[in-house]
Amino acid sequence: MIDVLYFAWVRERIGLPKERVETNALTVADLVAELTAREDRYAAAFADVSALRVALDQELADFSAPLKGIREVAFFPPMTGG
């Protein structure tokens, strides 16, 4: 089981701030593919992954990063300065 957190418009599109997911995904990209296949709301949230950032256990990572040993995945749009 892995905790998946959604922030900003990702949370708005999916309709949840977080959920616990049972997954066989080996990488973040595999997890996104599993989530996208679930329902249209996930497909809408992950339609353009280039507009998203991901953190694994609160460390920025790439979508090719392995999930082995990871407890938390967070998806969010890039932060802007200000």
N, C-alpha and C positions, 0 to 999 in steps of 0.2 A: 504494500500500500504506500501511496505517495500523496502528500498534501499538495494541491495545486491552487495557487492564489491568482486572482485576476484583479487588475487595477485599471482605473479610469474607464475609457470607452470599451475596453475588453470586458470588464465587469458588466457594463451596461448592456452590451450585446448578448452576453451569455446569461445574464440575470442572476448571477451568484458572485459573492465576494471570494469564496473558496469552496473546495470540495475535496473529499478523500477519494482517490482513484486507484482501482486495482488495474495494473498494467503489465504487459509483457514487453513494453518498449525498451529498446536498448539505448536509444539516444533521444534528445529533446525532439528532433524532427519526427521520430517514430511516434512519440507521445502526441504530437500535434496531429499526425495522420490518424491516430486512433480517436482523438477527440473530435476531429473534423467529420469523421465517418458516423458519429453518434446522431447528430441532429443539425438542422439548418442553422440554428443559432451559433453553434460552434464553428461551422463552415464560414459564417459571416465574420466572426471574430478573428479567424485565422486566414482569411482570404488573401491577405498581403502580409506575409511574415516579415518582409523587409521593413515594415512600419512598426515592428515590435522588437522589444528587447526581452531577454530572459535572464533570470538569476537562479542559480542552483544553490540551495542552502545559504542564501543571501550573498552570493558571489556572482558577479556578472559572468555570463558564459555565452558560447555560440550554440546555434541550433544543432550542430554536429556533436556536441558534448555528450559523453556517456552518462547514463543515469544510475549506474551501479553504485550503491551505497548512499544515494541521495535521498533525503527525507522530504525536501520541499522544493517545488518549482514555482516560480512567480513569473507571470507574463504582464508586461506593461509597455506603454508607448515611451519613446525616448523622452528624456527630461530636457526641458529648455532652461536656459540660464535666465537670471533676472533678479 
